[in-house]
Amino acid sequence: MGAVVVMPIFGTRPEAIKLAPVIKALEADGSFDVRPVVTGQHREILDQVLQVFGLEPVADLDIMVARQSLSHVTSATLTGLDPVFDRHRPQVVLVQGDTTTTFAASLAAFYRRIPVGHVEAGLRSDDPYNPFPEEINRRLTSVVASWHYAPTPRAGRRLAAEGVEAGRIWVTGNTVIDALLEIARRDLPIAQPGVIEHLQAGRRLLLVTAHRRESWGEPHRSVFRALKRLVGMFEDVAAVVSVHPNPAVRSVAWEELGGAERVVLLDPPDYVQWVPLLKAAYLVLTDSGGIQEEAPALGKPVLVLREVTERPEGVEAGCARLVGTEADRIVGVASELLSDRAAYEAMAHVANPYGDGRASKRIVQALKKALALDDGEVEPFGATPGAGEGGRGDCKQ
């Protein structure tokens, strides 16, 4: 039997970061012919990750257009994948997470009767409009997926409760920790001059990202005003804001924070620049799902700029707190952590529920087992669906 043709399909920066270690692990195994495909749902910030991890897609659908709609992303992905499937004949499709690319690629594979492996399966917020459209994307992907790689025991249990057969669920940890630790080990310097100056002056960094579609407009404006207030309250604090390229986010960020004292606005750094910033941060404020997972691995408390999260493990463990987008709430919680060292340490030194750096290895083991390429056991992480949480390591990997 020849190598199994596996086609990872992704379109955004977070997907690329989280699939990169899986692709590398599949390539290293030797049982697979790995043929990555990108949709280009994001463009520049996706290309950054391809370069960082040395990923070479066999096809690029290049679907991104100005102010693209969700309908465009879905339809362009569905029609664009047809000739790619015809040419490369994948035997397995891999998707990651909850983007519109993830759902559309899964549906396209289903139409061709190609089995789908879903990396980071089983996350749920139970609010179909928050996060939007990600909550429904991930639910629909679970319906068509053949194999489910759950990042935590909770996610695995949720899939089992929804009727997914236990033999199709593997609890692997989250692959973002694999990617993060690989880059963190390189011990790279901070690249942005404005940030370096604040660190040299002994200032504590608030590292901020805010891009969620459901927070466009006034909610984001409220977040940025809270940052300005915090910097004004604490002379030893500076805010570093990674500004998403979407005009709906960028215009508000610059209106509220452009020219503000001790506030640095950055274009989204590539991943090798992002990880040093995360290591240098004192406190992280974000509405990103991936950063909720990354920051605890480096012992950084996280304030989640959302009303609900499909990643409650961090909140339950104590390394993350939900603060929403209302300015007074953000300022109140952040002020406590900036003023009370004991409160800060209580968040910085807790168990890490998200991964141990070996998720990609487990996914390869699980795929080989599902395809009858290997009858060995999959290395355990945490607990199996229906069991207790378990398996948590120290936040500071």
Buried (B, 14 or more C-beta within 10 A) or exposed (E): EEBBBBBBBBBBBBBBBBBBBBBBBBBEBEBBBBBBBBBBBBBEBBBBBBEBBEBEBEBBBEBBEEEBEBEBBBEBBBEBBEEBBEEBEBBBBBBBBBBBBBBBBBBBBBEEEBBBBBBBBBBBBEEEEBBBBBBBBBBBBBEBBBBBBBBBBBBBBBBBEEEBEEEBBBBBBBBBBBBBBBBBEEEEEBBBEBBEEBBEEEBBBBBBBBBBBBBBEEBBBBBBBBBBBBBEEBEEBBBBBBBBEBEBBBEBBEEBBEEBEBBBBBEBBBBBBBBBBBBBBBBBBBBBBBBBBBBBBBBBBBBBBBBBBBBBBBBBBBBBBBBBBBBEBBBEBBBEBBEEEEBBEBBBBBBBBBBBBBBBBBBBBBBBBBBEBBEEEBBEBBBBBEEEBEBBBEBEB
